[in-house]
Amino acid sequence: MHKSNRFLPNASSPLALAALSAAVAVALVAPGMAHASAFQLHENSAQAMGRAYAGSTTAGGDVSVVANNPAAMSDLNGTYMQADITAINFSAKFSGSAHDVTGQPIGGGNGGDAGTTLPVPALAIATKVSDRVNLGFALGVPFGFQTEYDNNWMGRYDAIKTSLRSYDATLSASFKVNDEWSVGASAIAERTDADLTNAINFNAVGLGIQQGIATNAATQVAAAVAQIQAAVAAGVLTPAAAQAQIAAISAQAQQQAGAAAAGVAALTPPGVDGYAAVKGHNWAWGWQVGTYWKPTANDRVGLNYRSRISHDIHGTANFTTTAGYDLLLANPQLSGSIPPFQHTEGTARLTNPAVATLSYWHQEDKFGLGADVSWTQWSVMRSLTLNYANAGQPATVLPFNWRDTYYIAVGGEYYATSQLTLRAGVSVDQAPMTASNRDPRVPDGARRMLAFGIGYKASKNFEINASYAHIFVSHAGVNGAVSATGDVLTGSYNDYGNLLSLSAQYKF
């Protein structure tokens, strides 16, 4: 190794540098993806979930409208408090294969079940302050997801753990224009937290360094050859002497570069991994506006628009390296030209999408029927740019190329008695990604949901609700997800979800 040091400065290749850059970038902002597509959540109402969220803001008697359509608060006469808790059980099992940048298979299993069971709480309070004005406050989790694979699975260089949460505090107001029309608006304070991990393929990083050594040696030989040829042209050297010098320099460079590359290869063998752990957070503001229309005594229509919310995520990254790579870093002639994999910071703008929802409800004495259509602007996730605290490190741009999605639900209620309500509904939900851009951090697919619910009015002022839903997820293929070090994951996911929601509502 010592003899080859002259060829080590600036030996790293773009692959090696990208390993650090992309590991931080993906970990800082990988969307973690839950009932709605990607990482969007609707779970703030057990009542609405029992109808698959059909008539989510128009069925009436649901305080979650504080967060879902503030205009609909005009139907809440009095002061209400509603607390919901939803257990989300999501299963994601991968089957497939993986290979490294040289085409060699990557060992490890399929990762186990990457899904988990998580609680999603929600709280809403609404009060009528005059004949025309209602005010409300809500706490909820509109975006969130978590996946976690076995540490040694074949896709560990793409993802091990992904945890994303967006927490909202919403302040809403509604104004009743007349008996048919109401309008409303909300101010939203949102905090987003990200906690992500993945393995680092130091064998691939070592291959990049070896490529850099070869390139650096070739560059130095080319420079020496140019000088010798200039000397021949000036008559200082004979062609025969020049050829001898070129041959000697080339042989020495090849020997030294080979020794250096062999030393790097010995210190970065296959199967020896590092580890990256990243955390980031940010507070940001958003808004929403809504309208509520009663065209007849039995029909209600709501339209709500929630703004996109952009977060300038600030994150920190910590790395665990290997003993062999630490020896490379300890070489003063090499340490400045290879990724240090040390604590660093970065910022990236992550945008939670805008959502528009049209909700309809028809009411009869013994039953009610409703429908919802929602549009989510996932196309804001086209690409993401990460800027580093180290000014000498170039920004990293990651493509996502997600597309907008629609959610459609139909459902209803049957009033068995004056106290007991039965609910059911179905829905379909598009996925924002396809097999060509699906990532193991968010192994989502198109969804279909079947939901059932029950409500019981225990007294004039107290009501409880419970709902269950099963989510059927379409085939979620992965057509070559590529990690920061060029490792390729190919296969498919078998996903499904179960939701159980409970709520209690009290009218003061």
N, C-alpha and C positions, 0 to 999 in steps of 0.2 A: 504494500500500500504506500509505503513512504516514497518509493521510486516513482510512483505514478502521480504524485501530488501536483506536478506541474500541469497536468491535464485536468485537474479537478475544479479550479475556479470557473464559475459560470457554467457548471456542468449540467444543471437541471434543465429538463425539457418542459414545454407547455403542459404536458400531462402531469408532471410532478407538481408544478405550481397550481394547476387546476384542482388538484386533490384537496389542497387547503381551502382555496377560494370557494369551490362548489360545496364542500362539506359544510362550511359555515352558512353559505347562502341557502342551501336547501333546508338546513336545520332551522334557520331563523324563521323561514316563512312558509315551509311546506304546509299546505292546508290540511288540516286534519279533517275532517269531513265531519245513528241519528235518523230521524224520521224523514225529513226532507232531503233533497239531493245534495251531494257533496257534504259540506259540514253545516248546513242550515238546519235549525231546529224550530219546530212549531209547538213543542210540548209545554204550553203554558195554560192549558185548559183541559181538564178531564171531561167536561161536558162536550166540548167540540171534538175531542179525540174519539168519543163514542160514535160520532157520525162521520169519521174519517176527515174531520174538519170541514164538512159541507155546512154552509150557513154559519161559518165561523164567527162572523160579526153581525149577523142579522137574525139569528134564532131567538135572541132575547134572553134576559136573565143571567147573562154571563159577564162577570166583571173584568174578564181578560180583554174586553174591548178597549180598556184603557191603553193597552200596548198594541192592539191589533187594528183598531179603527176608532179614534177618539170621538168621532161624530156620533157613534152609536151609544155613547154614554147618556144621551138625552132621554133614553128610555128607562134609565135607572132612577126611580123616584125614591129618594132617601139616601142613607149612607150605608155602604156595603164594604165588607172585607172578604176577600177570597184567597185561600192558600191552596196551591196545587203542588203535588210531588209526583214525578213520573220516573219509573225505573226503566231504563233503556238497556236491553240485552241485545247486543249485536255480535254475530258470528261471522268470521271471515277466514276461510281455510284455503290455502294456496296449494296447487299441484302444478309441477312443471320442472324446469331445469335452469341452470345458470352456468355461464362460462366467463373466464377472465378475458383481458384484452388480447391475449395470444390464442384464444380459442380453447384453452384447457378447462375441463369441468371444475366447478367450484363445489367443494364438499359441504356437507351440512344437510339437515332435513328440510322439510317444507315449512317450518316455522311454527307448527302447532296452530291453535286457534288464536288469531290476532285480535279477535273481538274481546269485548269486556261487558260488564254490567255497571252502569253509572246512574246515579240519581240526578235528576234535573228539577230544581225547585222553581217556584214562581209565586209571587205575591202581588195582589192588586187591591187598591182601595179607591173608591169613588164616592162622591157626595154631590148632591144637588144644592147649590148655593142660592139659586133663585129659580123662577119659573122657566127661565131660558138658558141658564148657565149651569154646567156641571164641571167639576174638577176631579182629577184623578192622579194617582201615583202608582207606578208598577216597578217591580224588580223581576228580571228574568235572564235567561241565557238563550239568545237568538241564534248563536253559532257555537258549535262545539263538536269535538270528536276525539276518540282515542283508539289507537291500535298499538299492540305490543307483541312482537314476535320473540321466539326463542333466540338467545344471544348468538348461537352458532348456526343459524339457518342460512340457506344458500343465498338469500337476498339481503344479508346483513349489511352489505356495503351500500345499499339503497336506504334501508330503514331498519331500526329495531323498535324504538318507541316513538310515538307521535301523540302529543296531547295539546289540544287547542281549545281555548275557552274565551268567549266574549260575553262579558257581563254588562247588562243594561240597567240603567236607572232612567225611567221615563216619567216626565211630568206632562200631563195632558189637560186640555180644556175643550169643551164643546159649547156650541151656541145653537139654540133652537130658533131657526128663522121663522117657521110657521108650523102648522100641524103636519105638513108633509116633509119639509126639508130641515136638516140639521147639518152643521159643518163642525169640524174639529181640527186641532193641531197639537203636535207634541214636540217637546225638546228632549233629546236623548243624549245621555252621557254614557259612553261605552269604554270599558277597559278590556283589552285583549291580552291574554297570556299564552305563551308558547313554551313547550318543554319537549325537546326532541333529542334522540340519540341515533347513532349508527356506527358501524365498524369502519375501520380504515384499512384498505388493502395495501400494506406496506411493500408487498412483493411487486405490485403494479407501480407503486411510487419508485421502487428501486429500478424497475425496468425503464422508467422515464429518465432516471438519473443516468443509467447506462447509455441510453440513446443520446443524452446530452454530452456524455464523455466522448462518444464516438464523433458526434458532430463537432465538438470543440477541437478534437485532435485533427480532424479533416481540415478544419478552418486554419489551424496553425500550420499544417503541412502545406496547404495551398499558399499561405503567405510566404513561407520559406521558399517554395518553388518559384514564386514570382520574383523574389529577390535574387535567386540564383540565375534565373533567366535574364534578369536585367544585367547581372554581372557578365554573363556570356555576351550579351549584346554590346556591352561596353568594352569587350575585349579583355576583361580582367580574368575570366575563367575560360578554359577550353571546354568544348562540348563534352569531352570524355570525363573531365573532372567534375563538371556539373552533374552529369548523369550519376557518377559515383556518389556525390554528396546527396542528391535527391533520393537515391536508393537507401543510403544510410539513415537519413532523416526519416524517411517513410517507415523503415523497419523499426527504428527506435520509437517513433510515435505509436506504431501499431502495438509494439511490445508493452509500452507504458500504459496505453489506453486499455489494452487487454487486461493487464494486471489490475488496473484501477476498477474496471468493470467487474472483474472476477471478485475483487474485494467487496464491492457493493452487493453483488449477487449473494455472496456468502453471508452478509449481514442482513439481507432482506429476503429470506427464503420463502417459498410458498407456504401459506397457511398460518403465518405469523401476523396477527392483526393488532391494530391500535383501536382507539375508541374516541368518539367525539360526542360531547354532551353540550347542548346549547339551550339557553333560556333567554327569553325576551318578553317585553311588555310595552304597553302604551295606552294612554287615555286619549280619546277623541270625542268629537261632538257630531250629532246628526239630528235629523228632524223627520217628521211625517205629517201629512195632511190627509183628511178624509171627508167624505160626504155620506149622508144617510138619507134615503128617500123612501117614503111610504106612498106608492101610487094608488093603493086601495087599502081598505081596512084589513085585508088579509095578506098583503104582499109587502115585502121590504127588500130594498136593494142598498148595498153598501159598496163604496169604492174607496180604497186606501192606497196611498203611495208612501213608501218608506225610502228615505234617501240612502244612497251609498255612504259609507263611513270609511274614510281613509286613515290608516294608522301608520305613523312613522315609527315602526318597531325598532327599539334599541335593544340589542342583544349582546350577551357575552358567551364565548365559546371556550371550553376547556378540553384538552386533548390528553389522552394516554398513549404514549409512544412505546416502542419496543427497545430492548437493550441494544440490539444491533443498530437501530436507527439513531439511538443516542450516541453511539460511537462515531457515526458519520457526522452528527452535529458537533461533536467535540473536536473534529478536525478543523482548525482555524482557516485552512485554505478552501474548505468545502462548505462550512456552516453558513456563509453569507449567500450561497447560491442555490440552496435547496429549501423547501418549505420547512419552517421551524416547528410547526405544529405546537405552538405555545399559546397561552392565553391571549385572546384578541377580542376586539369589539367591532361591531358593524351596525349599520342602520339600513333599513329597507322599508319601502312604502308598500303596505299590504292593504287592499281595499275590500271591505265586506260589501257585497253587492246590494244594489237597489232592488226593492220588491214592490210589485203592484198587485193588488188583490181585488177581484170583483166577487161579491158575495150576494146570494139571493136566498130568500126564505118565503115559503107560502104556509100560512097558518090556518088550520081548521080546528074544530072543537076537540076532536079525538086524536088528531095527528098533525104533524108538520113535516114538510119536505123542503130540502135545500140543496144548493150547489155552490161550489167555489171554483174559480179559475185564478191561479196565481202565476205571475211571470217573475223570474229571478234573473237578474243581469249578471250571470256568471262570465260573460264576455269581458268583464273588467280584468279577469285573470288571464290576460294575453301573455304577459311576460312580467318579469320582476328584475329590478336592478338593485344589487347590493353594493353599497359604498363602505369602504373600510376606514378605520381610524388611522391606519398606516397609509400615509399619502403615497408611498412608493409602490403600493399594491394596486393594480388596476381594478376597476369595478367589474363585477360579475353579472352577466345578464342571463337569466334563466327563462326559457320559453315554456308556457303552459298551454296556451291556445284552447282554453275552455270556451264553451258556447252557452248561450242563454237557454233556459229551460222553462217548461210549463208544468204546473201541477193542477190536476182536474179531479174534483171530488163530487160525489152525490151521496146523499144520506137523508135520514129522517128520524123522527121520534113518534112513539105511540104512547098515549097517556092512558095507562091501564087503570089507574084510579086517580083521585085528586092528589095523591101523595107519591105515586109510583110512576116513573117514566122509563120506557125502554128505548134504546137507541141502536142504530146500525148504519154502516156506510162503507163505501169502497172508494178507492182513489188510484190514480196512476201518476207517476212522477218520472220525468226524464232525467238522465244523467248528463252532466256537463262535459264529460270526457268520453273518449272511445278507446278501443284497444290500442290504438297507435300512440296515445298520450296518457294512458292510465298509469298511475304510480302506486307502488305498494304502500305508500303512506296513506293513500286515500283509495282503497280498492272498491270503489263504488260502481254500481250499475243501475239501469232503469228499474224502477220499483212499482209494485202493486201492493196496496194495503187493504186488508179486510178488518173492520173494526166493529166492536160491540160495546154497549155501555148501559148503565143503569143509574137512575137518579132517585133519591128518596128525600121527600120534604118532611123532616122530622117534626117541624113545628112551623108556625107562621113566619118565623124569622130565621130558621136554621135549615140548611139543605146540605146533603152530602151526595157525591157522585163518584162512580168508579167506572173505568173503561179498560178494555184490553184490545190490542191490535197485533196482527201478525203481518210482517213485511216479507213479501216474496221478491227476491232480487234476480234479475235476469243474468244470463251468462256474462261474466266480467273478464274478458280476455286481456292479456298483457302481451303485446307484440314487441318485445325487446326493450324493456325499460333499462336505461343505461345509467350506471352510477358515475360519480365524479372521476373514478379511476378506470373507466371503460369497461367495467363488468356488466354483462348483459343478462337480464332476467326475462324468461319467456314462459308463459303458462296461462293459467286462468284461476279465478276465485269462485268458490261456492259460498255465497253470502245469504244470510237471512237475519231478520230482526223480530224481537218480541217487545212489546210495550205494555206496561201496566201503570195506570194513572189513578190517583185518588185526589179528591178535593173536598174542601169544606167551605161553605159560604154562610156568612151571617149578616143579616140586615138589622142595623141599630134603630 
